Each structure stands twice: as structure tokens, then as C-alpha cells.
Amino acid sequence: MANALLSIQIIPKTKHGEDTIPYVDQAIAVIDESGVKYRVGPLETTMEGELSELLSIVEKMNEKMIAAGNESVISQVKVFYNPEGASMDALTEKYR
């Protein structure tokens, strides 16, 4: 069972002020390729899994942004950690 939820908003600094959405799409592709459960929201994406794995994915997302030609990147991260288990469904169940 997963022990963490991690939400990330990634903001790449583009070289010439171009649209960041194609870069954000590349960052989300890193999450998708990892195989963890995730949900894309309008301002951030939330992943569910083991904390160490999720933090590793964040690192890969940042590396991808630099490899894609961005000068730098800001990653705003929120973490919910519970060694006994964490799930997006459990936290949002009452709203469905």
C-alpha cells in the first residue's frame, strides 16, 4: 500500500518566454512512464506511492526540464505522508 501522496506544480523557466504547457506535458510524461497512480489537476498533479519513489520522480521531472532546454525550474511540492497508508480516493471519498 502507498504511504504518500505528493502534489507537484512544475514551472519551467523558458529561454525566450515561450509557452510552458509543452514542457509541463513532458514532465507529466515522466510521471506516466513511472507507473505510479496519478491525477492531473488544473494547477498541479498528484501522485500516489512510496515517498522515496515519488521524490525520485520529482528529481527526474526537474532533470527532464533542463534536458528539454529550460534554464531552470521551480517545483512546488506538497506531501502527505502516513506510514499506515495514503490514497487519493480515501482523502476525497466524501466529495464524490
Secondary structure, 3 states (H helix, E strand, C coil): CCCEEEEEEEEEECCCCCCCHHHHHHHHHHHHHHCCEEEECCCCEEEEECHHHHHHHHHHHHHHHHHCCCCEEEEEEEEEECCCCCCHHHHHHHHC
